[in-house]
Each structure stands twice: as C-alpha cells, then as structure tokens.
C-alpha cells in the first residue's frame, strides 16, 4: 500500500485514524490463531480485545514512513518488543526498568528486560539517523526510547496511554513540517483507539503503547534543537527513575 504525501497535519491525523480503525476491523474479522488469543482480562475483570495494539503499530509505522523512514523503523521495533512482552511476559506483575534490572542482577532475564534492551537499541539507531551531531543523536535516541517507556508506564487503566499521547502530542500539531506531521500521526492513532479503550472493549497493550510512545518521542526529537532535546531527555529519564510513582499517579487520575 502506497500512501502519498498529503497537505499537512490534518490529513495525516485523519489518515492515521482511519488506518487504525480499518486495521483493527481486519484483524477482528481474521482473528489469526482464534479469537481467544486476542483476548485479555483487564484490571476490572472484563474481557477486552487486543486488536487495537497491532493496528496502532501498523498505522503509526505507515504514517511515519512517509515522513521519516527511520521513525517507522523505531515504531515497528518498539511495537515488536512490546508484543514480545505481551505474549511472553503475560502475568508478570513487575513494571518499570528498576524491577526488571533488579531481576537481571539476580540472574533472571525477564521479557521486560529484553523489551527494554530492544527499544533502547531501536531508539538510539533512529536517533543516529535523525540527527547529525553525536550528542544530538544520543539525546534523540534517549527521548525516543524514554517516551516509549513513559507511555507504557501510564498504561495502567483504560484510556491512560492514548490520553497521554493525545495530551502530549497536541502541541506538536501546531508545528509545521515533519515534526508536526509525526505528531499528527501519533494523535490520530491515539484518537482512533481511545473510545474503545475508555469503553473497556479494547486495550493497546505493551504493543501499542510502546509504538505510540516511540512515535511521540520521535516527533519531539525531529522538531527539537539541543536545548529541547536536553529538556525532554531529563523529563523521560526522571519519569523512568520514578516509574512506580508515575504508574501510581496514572491509576489514581480519573478515579
């Protein structure tokens, strides 16, 4: 499928939202492996669908590819790492890099550790392709990987992850050029999944949360000079260090 360049962020938003809804519908109709494989029980004990996660990854990657191919690669990698954790790490209550690194120090390689390593590598690779100076490349990589981690940290209740992407990506819609288009794609995908997420009919899972976070971080990285990269790096590192508090705050919000 070829997506031609459109006239701006509004079109990118609409196309991303449409692709997300269409992708979820196709997956729901096909249900590879059977419907049971695509169901999970949420925090309230309700059965929810997982189709939104892969649909979000594909729509985000397609939208990013026409703007910055390197970003599409980071989105796909983050989504794949999240999918691995969704499948292998299902039922593991540990969240945040501290918990998984603590397990690694004791000789246990958790699915979360694999996921974090893969997303960090993908973020650094994307950063090296998006920026020219070595320090800027490093900072951009940290922002991309850190944003992916942050969105997953807040994905603890219905609508938290998609809502965070909408809130944090909305200012980017005012920007012209690639940064604005990437923000439009991220918010378009988030807007498409939010109603079913809030209605507890679907969930993004690690698959969708990490992919959307990586795209959001890439939009920031593309549109920021060094001062902005430093500020956003400090923010995502701080969120990672305080991961348990971030998740607790997300659980309490809207309660």
Secondary structure as GFF3:
##gff-version 3
##sequence-region A 1 255
A	DSSP	alpha_helix	9	30	.	.	.	ID=ss1
A	DSSP	three_ten_helix	35	38	.	.	.	ID=ss2
A	DSSP	beta_strand	39	41	.	.	.	ID=ss3
A	DSSP	beta_strand	47	49	.	.	.	ID=ss4
A	DSSP	alpha_helix	51	65	.	.	.	ID=ss5
A	DSSP	alpha_helix	69	88	.	.	.	ID=ss6
A	DSSP	alpha_helix	97	105	.	.	.	ID=ss7
A	DSSP	alpha_helix	111	130	.	.	.	ID=ss8
A	DSSP	alpha_helix	134	153	.	.	.	ID=ss9
A	DSSP	alpha_helix	160	170	.	.	.	ID=ss10
A	DSSP	three_ten_helix	171	174	.	.	.	ID=ss11
A	DSSP	alpha_helix	178	198	.	.	.	ID=ss12
A	DSSP	alpha_helix	205	223	.	.	.	ID=ss13
A	DSSP	alpha_helix	226	241	.	.	.	ID=ss14
A	DSSP	alpha_helix	243	252	.	.	.	ID=ss15
###
